[in-house]
Amino acid sequence: MKENLDIEADGYSYIIALTGASGAIYGFSLLKTLINRSFFVHLIISKPGFKVIKDELGMFTGISDIYTNGGEAGTGGNREDYSLSSFNLDIKNEIINRFELQEGCCRFAFLDENFLEARIASGSAKNVKGMIVIPCSMGSLSRIANGISGNLIERAADVILKERKKLIICPRETPLNDIHLKNMLSLYSSGAVILPPVPAFYNKPQTVSDIIDFITGKILDALDIENDIYVRWKGYDSK
Ligand SMILES: Cc1cc2nc3c(=O)[nH]c(=O)nc-3n(C[C@H](O)[C@H](O)[C@H](O)COP(=O)(O)O)c2cc1C
């Protein structure tokens, strides 16, 4: 991971996790926004997340179903260099091409969900400001709320909470049962921000991009990052 460490050393980083809930585009929009603002991003995608991305965005069609059904990542090789394996670089390059990440193409690393040896699995990782799970499935929500830490997404979220850093959970399911609600309350009580990707209509969105930007902007607000990505409510008093 030498290449990525050098770049990250310049500034702060965030962890973005895409899980197997609907709305993968929200996660990629946030990725693009953060790296365009010169933050380094540690990107983790759960195996069910890959399935949803394939289905919703037509990406990663080259990834074997054996992988998404529980097999090992391609040519992982030396575990220390896992993020630089050809498998991981293929994933990264497809994201760069699809979302035209020219400016910040080097400022993120794709990390396999099984890579529990990653630096971000430890509270000693420097420069990590926070983590956003977007979209967050009810499965990941439950496992994070209960401290399961079975994969890198769950472990990194656990670390963020214990280090009292910002964890933003963007849960996607409807309707919600009492288990979902209890897990959200539990995470809220532990300090997480529960930020469902629910669109607003007071800002009169015209396109799907407007709706996505609204959520991206609300996440930046929650991270205390200045932005004018979405149209804010001006108040009747401004008329
Ligand atoms: C196309 C598709 C869409 C899905 N959408 C959701 C969803 O919106 N919310 C949810 O909680 N689960 C959803 N699921 C089910 C999760 O992917 C499944 O529970 C999975 O085990 C979650 O694993 P993960 O949390 O490790 O990503 C969806 C599955 C598929 C195939």
The ligand as an ORCA input file, in Angstrom:
! r2SCAN-3c Opt
* xyz 0 1
  C     -30.748     -5.878     -6.112
  C     -30.764     -5.987     -4.607
  C     -31.211     -4.910     -3.864
  C     -31.217     -4.968     -2.466
  N     -31.642     -3.872     -1.762
  C     -31.590     -3.901     -0.408
  C     -31.949     -2.735      0.332
  O     -32.311     -1.685     -0.210
  N     -31.834     -2.783      1.673
  C     -31.408     -3.917      2.331
  O     -31.305     -3.882      3.558
  N     -31.070     -5.035      1.646
  C     -31.150     -5.057      0.300
  N     -30.790     -6.179     -0.411
  C     -30.405     -7.406      0.351
  C     -28.935     -7.341      0.815
  O     -28.083     -7.251     -0.312
  C     -28.619     -8.596      1.619
  O     -29.342     -8.610      2.834
  C     -27.138     -8.741      1.902
  O     -26.914     -9.905      2.670
  C     -26.541     -7.557      2.642
  O     -25.172     -7.823      2.870
  P     -24.132     -6.686      3.244
  O     -24.723     -5.927      4.380
  O     -22.906     -7.456      3.663
  O     -23.858     -5.869      2.061
  C     -30.786     -6.144     -1.805
  C     -30.344     -7.223     -2.575
  C     -30.336     -7.154     -3.938
  C     -29.845     -8.342     -4.744
*
